[in-house]
Amino acid sequence: MEIIFCFDQMYDFTFRQDVLREMNTSPKTLGIKAGIRADYTPNLHVREILRAIRTSLDPWTALDSLAEALEALAPERRAGEWLALVLRVLKSGDDLPCSELLQVILELSSIEEPTEPARHLPEDVPGLRERNTAGMNLPKILDLLVSRIDDNLLGPLIVFLRALGDHLEATRKQSLPVLRRFLASHADRAPAPAAGPRERLIVQIRLDEESPPDTGDPLYRLIVAYYRQPLAGGQFRRVGRHRDKEMFTRSELFASGGGRLTAWEQLRLALLDPNAPVRIEFLLPRSLLGYAAELWSTGTADRHLGQQHPVVVRQLERYSDYNLDRSDWRKRWKYLGTHGADPTEVLKRIGWPPLGPADAAGLPDWIFDQHELSCMGLDVPYEQLDPAMQRAVDDAMYLDGVPVLLWRRVAGGKETLLKDLRKHEPTRLAELPYTVLKHRKRVRDPTPPPDRTLTLVWDDPDCVDPDQDYPYEGMAE
């Protein structure tokens, strides 16, 4: 009964009567209102409605009628999705522990809606990879999990609920005791995964311009910070920061930049941690966005940084502008996690706009209707674009929230780029940093030609440090 009060209008007598009128005219429950005693006390009235449903000729159909009436009268209420989930569980028979699961659903329906719950879905569950789960809320995902046709219906549900319960966002205000008991009772249906990494290490290497970029060999200052982020994504936390006192010319960066990283012992030890996957992010000004940062070397073996870890770049101007609206940025980011049927289908989600000088004015219209566009491919390197088109691409990031850009460092060759990436079989665009890493390992050339190199702009909205210029108290400069 409690789940019905997720519709807060059910506390209102007039609304309850409207619900009964809807049900009374439905072919599924024609005339049901006559057998229900009106009561101004919400609990007593709802109990009377449920009694009439339970004693009707077809209780399941009558419950459907109640759900339809609530949906018709309050379509904007998330409670309709929770009620549909309750009906799904009730109809599942012996495939699920209904009474226990209904208590879990009731508890989850009362918490603050977690953002991007799809990130907690287990990999390779039959019936999920083909679905666009990235935009689904919690009741929709639970409905998808309990409605699958599978001999092991409960296992993936347990894995998802366990991951959700372990996530701080879901439990920071509620301890979820019912969920904890449910997971403990059915732990054997989905053994806990072996201990493994729970966080990734994110190293941000920032190059600040200290002289105009058109001065031949401009000067840059190096700022390095590193962070920990849950593997499932979400907000990161800063662990350490170092601001180099020296400045470097662009020509000196390849020779000196990597060495400055390994000279910082705190970071060097963090990079040696075998239990933390690493992502290297170069924060570069617009004038340097096509810079081959992955070719930095950090060790005596003289192998590129981009052959050891995923190396991506970020546009420093976007990163540093805290006045930019990030709502569209976050919306588009979540679509990176949507699985595809195969690598070809996944890579088709990369949008390739026309980039001629006359096309700049049309780029906003090209993006406008593509609400799920999360990655834009450039058939011309960013730094070679016409100034008007370069500004239009910037606007695609700043105003439309496109979080990921990809290009080869020579014009043309889109099909060659896609062919190279397809070899590594990405299952979703969220894997692009690792797909590009595999490509760079395959190339191997110590001085690869531009047509074998890629730039991947990877702007995670959860990995922005507004205080990067200001070290924590007690940290060395």
Secondary structure, DSSP 8 states (H G I E B T S, - for coil): -GGGGGSGGGGSHHHHHHHHHHHHHSTTSTTGGGGS---SSHHHHHHHHHHHHHTSS-HHHHHHHHHHHHHHH-TT-THHHHHHHHHHHHTTGGGS-HHHHHHHHHHHHTS---S-GGGGS-TT-TTTTTS--TT--HHHHHHHHHT---TTSHHHHHHHHHHHHHSHHHHSS---HHHHHHHHHTGGGS----S---EEEEEEEEEEESS-TTSSS-EEEEEEEEEEEETT----EEEEEEEEEEEEEHHHHHHHHHHHHHH-HHHHHHHT-TTS-EEEEEEE-GGGTT--GGG-B-STT--BGGGTS-EEEEEHHHHH-TTS--HHHHHHHHGGG---SSHHHHHTTSB----SGGGGGGHHHHHHT-TT--EEEESS-GGGS-HHHHHHHHHHHHTT---EEEEESSS--HHHHHHHHHTT--SSGGGHHHHHHHHHHHH--SS--GGG-EEEEE--TT---TTTTS--TT---
